[in-house]
Amino acid sequence: MLEGRHLIEPMDFTNEELDGIFELADSIIEDEKSYMDKCRGKILASLFYEPSTRTRFSFEAAMYRLGGQVIGFSEPSSSSVSKGESIADTIKTVSCYADIAVMRHPKEGAPKVASMYSDIPVINAGDGGHQHPTQTLTDLLTIRRTKGEIGNITIGCCGDLKFGRTVHSLIKALSRYENVKFVLISPSELKIPDYIKREVLEKNGIEYVEAEKLEENMGSLDILYMTRVQKERFFNEEDYIRLKDSYILTPDKMEYAKKDMMVLHPLPRVNEISPEIDSDPRALYFKQAKYGMYVRMALIAKLLGVC
Amino acid sequence: MTVSINSIKKGIVIDHIKAGHGIKVYNYLGLDKVDFTVALIKNAPSNKQNKKDIIKIENAMNIDFTVLGLIDPTMTINIIENESIKEKIKLSIPKKVEDVIKCKNPRCVTSVEKNIPHIFLLFDEEKLEYRCQYCDEVYTFSEV
């Protein structure tokens, strides 16, 4: 039963609950028209304190496609936040007007705070360099629909693994599936945080290696999850400039990959995947973006208890 | 020298403090500012610990046992009434620490959001590490 629940991090839901969301997403993809009135009369509050294209649009499109309405802001300067209103007060107020809230915030833990003071379900749409659980739902649905299952994979996570919230959430979620191995490819300055290694990987006896070279590890991967080195996460521009082009996926690197390897990316990309890769059938990142809308439709419907 | 609790009519005896930790407990409880009788006994002989510190407080006072458990989980608290032990409290490493320290991660929501509890959850009992409930930043016991 997901009605009335919050989604702050991937472990908030069991694998069975996630399966329920994926099955509903499959059903929506199959016959979207049957769901166009499910959220009629319902309102989603879209609280984006940080720029976003895919996440915000996909949530708003998801609500509209379910027959619901959307209120909110896409930058805090257009709300009382700019007057210094707290997250707690904002969510208490929004709870009076909306049925469900989605929050993107640059500060880590902000959606957690919102959930503590909210009368309506709160969905974390990304908090700083911390977690991004709905991107994880998107990633898992893409893997499930492409490979037929989520387990039994070797996944390479490449790029900014330190601040890459999508990677943190994905590793946490995948740690609960059978026979998942990780290859964590990053420059030494952007390695995966210790708490993920110790609490998620080592605690669960999950096989992983840390590496710095992409080409050397390509051949073993079933999935390559590329990430962007994010300028907005650096306090020091020099560090960003030094690290931003650490990994660029090009056709010659793809030569080393399995014929059915999946290339995923949470997007936006800057230059870490060469545009020539887009025509490779293994490049699934735009398909992934589309699945993101469907999985969010399923999530909203479940949390509102309409499906 | 043996230490007797008979000298206390009503109050608290904090016993089995690791030798040298007594002053930390004394400072945390703000016992330097109180106007009732307090004794800090250092390096008292102990069968279990060889040496221990003891604090005797001749007054009833509210103590946050969570934080004491953080300073030294081996301590025992004896609540004294009518010159005898009314209650014996064994401390343990707290699973949750609230409003004792603040998260130092500049990216943490607690750096901007006022009036929310600062909560840390036990992450590694052996290493005495705690994790911020909001941002997952890890702190060791000494930092806490």
Chai-1 contact restraints between the chains, C-beta under 6 A:
chainA,res_idxA,chainB,res_idxB,connection_type,confidence,min_distance_angstrom,max_distance_angstrom,comment,restraint_id
A,S86,B,E113,contact,1.0,0.0,6.0,A-B,restraint_1
A,I87,B,E113,contact,1.0,0.0,6.0,A-B,restraint_2
A,K107,B,V109,contact,1.0,0.0,6.0,A-B,restraint_3
A,K107,B,V112,contact,1.0,0.0,6.0,A-B,restraint_4
A,E108,B,R107,contact,1.0,0.0,6.0,A-B,restraint_5
A,E108,B,C108,contact,1.0,0.0,6.0,A-B,restraint_6
A,E108,B,C135,contact,1.0,0.0,6.0,A-B,restraint_7
A,G109,B,C108,contact,1.0,0.0,6.0,A-B,restraint_8
A,G109,B,V109,contact,1.0,0.0,6.0,A-B,restraint_9
A,G109,B,Y134,contact,1.0,0.0,6.0,A-B,restraint_10
A,G109,B,C135,contact,1.0,0.0,6.0,A-B,restraint_11
A,A110,B,V109,contact,1.0,0.0,6.0,A-B,restraint_12
A,K112,B,Y134,contact,1.0,0.0,6.0,A-B,restraint_13
A,V113,B,V109,contact,1.0,0.0,6.0,A-B,restraint_14
A,V113,B,E113,contact,1.0,0.0,6.0,A-B,restraint_15
A,V113,B,I116,contact,1.0,0.0,6.0,A-B,restraint_16
A,G128,B,R107,contact,1.0,0.0,6.0,A-B,restraint_17
A,Y195,B,D136,contact,1.0,0.0,6.0,A-B,restraint_18
A,Y195,B,V138,contact,1.0,0.0,6.0,A-B,restraint_19
